[in-house]
Amino acid sequence: MKSIKTILILSLLASIMALSGCHDPIFYDINQEVELNSSQIDGDVNSIARFGNYLITQNGYVWYKSASSSTNGEWKKMAAIPDGGTVWKIATDESHIYAISKVYTEDTDSSSDYEGELIQKSSTVYVANDVDDTWTAIDTSADGSSYYPVVIFCTDSTTATNRHAFVRMSSGHVYELDGSTALSSTYTDSTSTMTTSSVAAACCGGTVYFSDYPAIASDGTTLYWTNGSDTIYYGTSNTATGSKDVDCADILSIAITSDKLFLGTKTGAYHVARNSDGSITSEASSSFDTNARSVLSSYYYIWLVFALDPTATENANTLYASTVYKGSAGASASYWKNQCLWSYYPSRGNWNCE
């Protein structure tokens, strides 16, 4: 991890390079197609989830907006996290919103190998009952005083009763979050898919399936997942009825529409045709009818893709995606400017910053 001094120097270099930002190829390509909005949700966006009639997301803070919105800039900020930390991820179930906050501090121990670097001071999971509620810390000490929360994740099903949220502790234990302010017993997994490395889950046919990789999704009938590569497995359960190497970069996220799987990868966005029976038999393409590939380009990791309605086609869907720049910290500021949450609204017909 870079020292604070190094971070400040790199930030200064990035600011200086911004003077030439309009000449960068990615900035030029994007602006040839659409004039960019100012991004409201910029920075690292790792999660977006449904909650009632809202969508919830994070970029260090927690934000919400109406799920039916078709305009950028309509996000509202939830109450601040009490510890003042950075919200790394959110999750939801039918009745609650969860956030994991991490606080970092500089290591000043001269005998430490990490002196001068930022180290994690605390990791805390919080719960709120609604978008206008304040946050309450969840006591995770039942897992052992030396263990701490590593990650939270959820199934984010379109059916509210199939929404489940989980926390994985540094012990490797996984607990279902249920709105309580203390952990109860570890989750009982009937599918044998949960491991000490689980980072994601999806609900198919009313059953929750876990994955050690972030790319897993279900429309309630068909389950899609990867094992950290560009091969997509699918079936009505975790027993695959088929698989397809779709010939793209490693897949980081999957969103389902009626005619396509929308894919976030290590080299931009792709999509692949989805057959009427849910099977995948063709290879992925980076060619879109929209400007998707210009904004979600190979300059970026696409950590997150989201489709609001899995029963609608890709072009008729409200879609979201987040970009994380793959280059050096000293790159031109225009590259970092486009690291944000992006949206596609059918009424607008193109991708733009949120």
C-alpha positions as CSV (number, residue, x, y, z in Angstrom):
1,M,0.0,0.0,0.0
2,K,1.4,3.4,-0.9
3,S,2.5,5.8,1.8
4,I,0.6,9.0,2.3
5,K,3.5,11.0,1.0
6,T,3.5,8.9,-2.2
7,I,-0.3,9.3,-2.6
8,L,0.0,13.1,-2.3
9,I,2.8,13.2,-4.9
10,L,0.9,11.1,-7.3
11,S,-2.2,13.2,-6.8
12,L,-0.2,16.3,-7.6
13,L,1.2,14.7,-10.8
14,A,-2.3,13.7,-11.8
15,S,-3.5,17.3,-11.3
16,I,-0.6,18.7,-13.4
17,M,-1.4,16.2,-16.2
18,A,-5.0,17.3,-16.2
19,L,-3.9,20.3,-18.3
20,S,-3.5,17.9,-21.3
21,G,-6.6,15.8,-20.4
22,C,-8.6,16.8,-23.4
23,H,-6.1,15.2,-25.7
24,D,-6.3,11.8,-24.1
25,P,-7.7,9.1,-26.4
26,I,-10.4,7.9,-24.0
27,F,-11.6,11.4,-23.3
28,Y,-11.6,12.2,-27.0
29,D,-13.5,9.0,-28.0
30,I,-16.2,9.4,-25.4
31,N,-16.9,13.1,-26.2
32,Q,-17.2,12.3,-29.9
33,E,-20.3,10.4,-29.2
34,V,-22.0,12.2,-26.2
35,E,-21.4,15.2,-24.1
36,L,-20.6,13.9,-20.6
37,N,-22.6,14.9,-17.5
38,S,-20.8,15.8,-14.3
39,S,-20.7,12.7,-12.2
40,Q,-22.5,12.7,-8.9
41,I,-21.4,9.2,-8.0
42,D,-17.7,9.2,-8.7
43,G,-14.8,7.1,-7.3
44,D,-14.9,3.4,-6.5
45,V,-18.4,2.0,-6.8
46,N,-18.5,-1.7,-5.8
47,S,-22.2,-2.4,-5.3
48,I,-25.7,-1.5,-6.2
49,A,-28.8,-3.2,-4.9
50,R,-32.6,-3.0,-4.8
51,F,-34.5,-1.9,-1.7
52,G,-38.2,-1.3,-1.9
53,N,-38.8,1.3,-4.6
54,Y,-35.2,2.5,-4.4
55,L,-31.7,1.6,-5.6
56,I,-28.9,1.8,-3.1
57,T,-25.2,2.4,-4.0
58,Q,-22.0,3.6,-2.5
59,N,-18.8,5.4,-3.3
60,G,-17.4,5.9,0.2
61,Y,-20.8,7.2,1.2
62,V,-24.2,5.6,0.8
63,W,-26.7,6.9,-1.8
64,Y,-30.2,6.1,-2.9
65,K,-32.6,7.1,-5.7
66,S,-35.9,6.0,-7.1
67,A,-35.5,2.7,-9.1
68,S,-37.8,4.2,-11.7
69,S,-35.6,7.3,-12.2
70,S,-34.4,7.9,-15.8
71,T,-32.4,11.0,-15.1
72,N,-28.8,11.3,-13.7
73,G,-28.1,13.5,-10.7
74,E,-31.1,12.3,-8.7
75,W,-29.1,10.4,-6.0
76,K,-29.6,11.5,-2.4
77,K,-27.1,10.8,0.3
78,M,-28.1,8.7,3.3
79,A,-27.0,9.6,6.9
80,A,-23.2,9.5,7.5
81,I,-21.7,6.4,9.0
82,P,-21.0,7.0,12.7
83,D,-17.3,6.0,12.6
84,G,-16.5,8.4,9.8
85,G,-15.1,5.6,7.8
86,T,-15.2,4.7,4.1
87,V,-18.2,2.6,3.0
88,W,-16.7,-0.1,0.8
89,K,-19.9,-2.0,0.0
90,I,-23.6,-2.1,0.6
91,A,-26.1,-5.0,0.7
92,T,-29.9,-5.2,1.2
93,D,-32.5,-7.7,2.2
94,E,-36.3,-7.2,2.1
95,S,-36.4,-4.8,5.0
96,H,-32.9,-3.5,5.7
97,I,-29.9,-1.7,4.3
98,Y,-26.4,-2.8,5.3
99,A,-23.0,-1.0,4.9
100,I,-19.5,-2.1,5.7
101,S,-17.3,0.8,6.8
102,K,-13.5,0.6,7.0
103,V,-11.3,3.2,8.9
104,Y,-7.7,3.5,7.9
105,T,-4.8,5.2,9.7
106,E,-1.1,5.8,9.1
107,D,1.2,3.2,10.6
108,T,3.7,5.2,12.7
109,D,5.4,2.2,14.3
110,S,9.1,2.6,13.4
111,S,9.6,-1.1,13.9
112,S,6.8,-2.1,11.5
113,D,7.3,-3.2,7.9
114,Y,4.3,-1.0,7.1
115,E,5.6,2.3,8.6
116,G,4.2,5.3,6.8
117,E,1.5,3.2,5.0
118,L,-2.2,3.2,5.5
119,I,-3.4,0.3,7.6
120,Q,-6.9,-0.8,8.5
121,K,-7.9,0.4,12.0
122,S,-11.4,-1.0,12.0
123,S,-14.1,-2.7,10.0
124,T,-17.7,-2.4,11.0
125,V,-21.0,-3.5,9.5
126,Y,-24.0,-1.1,10.0
127,V,-27.7,-1.5,9.5
128,A,-30.5,1.0,8.6
129,N,-34.2,0.3,8.4
130,D,-34.9,2.8,5.6
131,V,-33.2,5.4,3.4
132,D,-33.9,8.2,5.9
133,D,-32.9,6.2,8.9
134,T,-29.6,6.5,10.9
135,W,-27.1,3.7,11.1
136,T,-26.6,1.3,13.9
137,A,-23.5,-0.8,14.3
138,I,-23.8,-4.6,14.3
139,D,-22.0,-6.3,17.1
140,T,-19.9,-9.1,15.5
141,S,-18.1,-10.2,18.6
142,A,-20.0,-13.4,18.8
143,D,-17.6,-14.7,16.1
144,G,-14.7,-14.1,18.4
145,S,-13.0,-10.9,19.6
146,S,-10.0,-11.3,17.3
147,Y,-12.1,-11.5,14.1
148,Y,-13.6,-8.7,12.0
149,P,-16.0,-8.3,9.0
150,V,-14.3,-8.8,5.6
151,V,-17.1,-8.4,3.1
152,I,-20.9,-8.1,2.9
153,F,-22.9,-9.2,-0.1
154,C,-26.5,-10.0,-1.1
155,T,-28.7,-11.9,-3.6
156,D,-30.4,-8.7,-4.8
157,S,-33.3,-10.7,-6.3
158,T,-36.1,-8.9,-8.1
159,T,-38.5,-10.7,-5.8
160,A,-38.2,-9.0,-2.4
161,T,-38.8,-12.1,-0.4
162,N,-35.8,-13.7,-2.0
163,R,-33.4,-11.0,-1.0
164,H,-30.8,-12.2,1.5
165,A,-27.7,-10.4,2.9
166,F,-24.6,-11.9,4.4
167,V,-21.4,-11.0,6.1
168,R,-18.2,-13.0,5.9
169,M,-15.9,-12.7,8.9
170,S,-12.1,-12.9,8.9
171,S,-12.6,-16.3,10.5
172,G,-14.2,-17.5,7.3
173,H,-17.6,-17.9,8.9
174,V,-20.6,-16.6,7.0
175,Y,-23.7,-15.1,8.8
176,E,-27.0,-14.0,7.3
177,L,-27.8,-10.4,8.2
178,D,-31.4,-10.1,9.4
179,G,-31.6,-6.5,10.8
180,S,-30.4,-7.6,14.3
181,T,-27.7,-5.5,15.9
182,A,-25.7,-8.7,16.8
183,L,-24.7,-11.8,15.0
184,S,-26.6,-15.0,15.8
185,S,-25.6,-18.5,14.4
186,T,-23.6,-19.1,11.3
187,Y,-25.6,-19.6,8.1
188,T,-26.7,-23.1,7.3
189,D,-25.9,-23.8,3.6
190,S,-27.9,-26.6,2.1
191,T,-26.2,-26.3,-1.3
192,S,-22.5,-26.9,-0.3
193,T,-21.5,-23.8,-2.3
194,M,-20.6,-21.6,0.7
195,T,-16.9,-21.5,1.6
196,T,-14.5,-19.5,3.8
197,S,-13.8,-17.4,0.7
198,S,-17.4,-16.6,-0.4
199,V,-17.9,-13.1,-1.8
200,A,-21.2,-13.2,-3.6
201,A,-24.6,-15.0,-3.7
202,A,-27.7,-15.3,-5.9
203,C,-31.1,-16.8,-5.3
204,C,-32.5,-19.2,-7.9
205,G,-35.7,-21.2,-7.5
206,G,-35.9,-19.9,-3.9
207,T,-32.5,-21.4,-3.0
208,V,-29.4,-19.3,-2.2
209,Y,-26.2,-20.2,-3.9
210,F,-22.8,-18.8,-3.0
211,S,-19.7,-18.1,-5.0
212,D,-16.0,-17.4,-4.3
213,Y,-16.1,-15.1,-7.3
214,P,-18.1,-11.9,-7.8
215,A,-19.8,-12.9,-11.1
216,I,-22.9,-14.7,-10.1
217,A,-26.5,-13.8,-11.0
218,S,-30.0,-15.3,-11.4
219,D,-33.3,-14.2,-12.9
220,G,-35.0,-16.5,-10.4
221,T,-35.1,-19.4,-13.0
222,T,-31.6,-19.7,-14.4
223,L,-28.4,-19.3,-12.4
224,Y,-25.3,-18.0,-14.1
225,W,-21.8,-18.0,-12.6
226,T,-18.1,-18.0,-13.5
227,N,-15.0,-19.3,-11.7
228,G,-12.9,-16.2,-12.3
229,S,-12.5,-16.8,-16.0
230,D,-14.5,-16.1,-19.2
231,T,-16.4,-19.4,-19.0
232,I,-20.0,-18.9,-18.1
233,Y,-21.8,-21.8,-16.3
234,Y,-25.6,-22.0,-16.2
235,G,-28.4,-24.2,-14.9
236,T,-31.4,-24.2,-12.6
237,S,-29.1,-24.9,-9.6
238,N,-25.3,-25.0,-9.0
239,T,-25.2,-28.2,-11.0
240,A,-24.4,-26.8,-14.5
241,T,-26.6,-28.0,-17.4
242,G,-24.2,-26.2,-19.8
243,S,-21.2,-23.9,-20.0
244,K,-19.6,-21.6,-22.7
245,D,-16.2,-20.0,-23.0
246,V,-17.4,-16.7,-24.4
247,D,-14.0,-15.6,-25.5
248,C,-13.6,-12.3,-23.6
249,A,-11.5,-11.1,-20.7
250,D,-12.1,-12.5,-17.2
251,I,-15.6,-11.7,-16.1
252,L,-16.1,-9.6,-13.0
253,S,-19.9,-9.1,-13.0
254,I,-23.0,-10.4,-14.8
255,A,-26.4,-8.6,-15.3
256,I,-29.3,-10.4,-16.9
257,T,-31.7,-9.1,-19.6
258,S,-34.2,-11.1,-21.6
259,D,-32.0,-11.3,-24.7
260,K,-28.4,-10.8,-23.4
261,L,-26.1,-11.2,-20.5
262,F,-24.4,-7.9,-19.9
263,L,-20.8,-8.6,-18.7
264,G,-18.3,-6.5,-16.8
265,T,-14.8,-7.7,-17.4
266,K,-11.1,-6.8,-16.8
267,T,-11.0,-5.1,-20.3
268,G,-14.3,-3.3,-20.5
269,A,-17.9,-4.3,-21.1
270,Y,-19.2,-7.1,-23.3
271,H,-22.5,-8.8,-23.9
272,V,-23.5,-12.2,-25.1
273,A,-26.7,-13.5,-26.6
274,R,-29.0,-15.4,-24.2
275,N,-31.3,-18.0,-25.8
276,S,-35.0,-18.4,-24.9
277,D,-34.2,-21.4,-22.7
278,G,-31.5,-19.4,-20.8
279,S,-28.6,-21.2,-22.4
280,I,-25.5,-19.4,-23.8
281,T,-24.1,-20.8,-27.1
282,S,-22.4,-17.9,-28.8
283,E,-19.3,-15.8,-28.0
284,A,-19.3,-12.4,-26.3
285,S,-19.1,-9.2,-28.3
286,S,-17.8,-5.8,-27.4
287,S,-19.9,-4.2,-30.2
288,F,-23.0,-2.4,-28.9
289,D,-25.9,-0.5,-30.6
290,T,-25.2,2.2,-28.0
291,N,-22.0,4.0,-26.9
292,A,-21.4,1.4,-24.2
293,R,-18.0,0.3,-25.4
294,S,-16.7,3.9,-25.6
295,V,-17.5,4.7,-21.9
296,L,-17.0,1.2,-20.6
297,S,-13.8,0.6,-22.5
298,S,-10.7,-1.6,-22.2
299,Y,-9.0,1.2,-20.2
300,Y,-11.2,0.1,-17.2
301,Y,-12.1,-2.8,-15.0
302,I,-15.9,-3.0,-15.0
303,W,-16.5,-4.2,-11.5
304,L,-20.2,-3.8,-11.5
305,V,-23.0,-4.2,-14.0
306,F,-26.7,-4.0,-13.1
307,A,-29.9,-4.5,-15.1
308,L,-33.1,-3.3,-13.5
309,D,-35.5,-5.6,-15.3
310,P,-34.4,-9.1,-16.4
311,T,-37.6,-9.5,-18.4
312,A,-36.8,-6.5,-20.6
313,T,-34.3,-6.5,-23.5
314,E,-30.9,-5.0,-23.1
315,N,-31.7,-1.9,-25.1
316,A,-35.1,-1.4,-23.3
317,N,-33.5,-1.8,-19.8
318,T,-32.2,0.7,-17.3
319,L,-28.6,-0.3,-16.9
320,Y,-25.8,0.7,-14.6
321,A,-22.1,0.0,-14.6
322,S,-19.0,1.2,-12.7
323,T,-15.5,1.8,-14.0
324,V,-12.1,1.4,-12.3
325,Y,-9.1,2.8,-14.2
326,K,-6.4,0.2,-14.8
327,G,-3.5,2.5,-15.4
328,S,-0.9,4.2,-13.1
329,A,-1.8,6.8,-10.5
330,G,0.2,9.4,-12.5
331,A,-2.0,9.1,-15.6
332,S,-3.9,12.1,-16.9
333,A,-6.8,13.3,-14.7
334,S,-9.3,12.7,-17.5
335,Y,-8.8,9.0,-17.0
336,W,-9.6,9.2,-13.3
337,K,-12.5,11.6,-14.0
338,N,-14.3,8.9,-15.8
339,Q,-14.0,6.5,-12.9
340,C,-17.6,6.6,-11.7
341,L,-21.0,5.1,-11.9
342,W,-22.5,5.1,-15.4
343,S,-26.1,4.7,-16.6
344,Y,-28.1,3.8,-19.6
345,Y,-31.7,4.9,-19.8
346,P,-33.9,3.8,-22.8
347,S,-35.5,7.2,-23.0
348,R,-32.1,8.8,-23.3
349,G,-30.6,6.1,-25.6
350,N,-27.0,6.4,-24.5
351,W,-24.6,5.9,-21.6
352,N,-23.5,8.8,-19.4
353,C,-22.1,9.6,-16.0
354,E,-24.5,9.3,-13.0
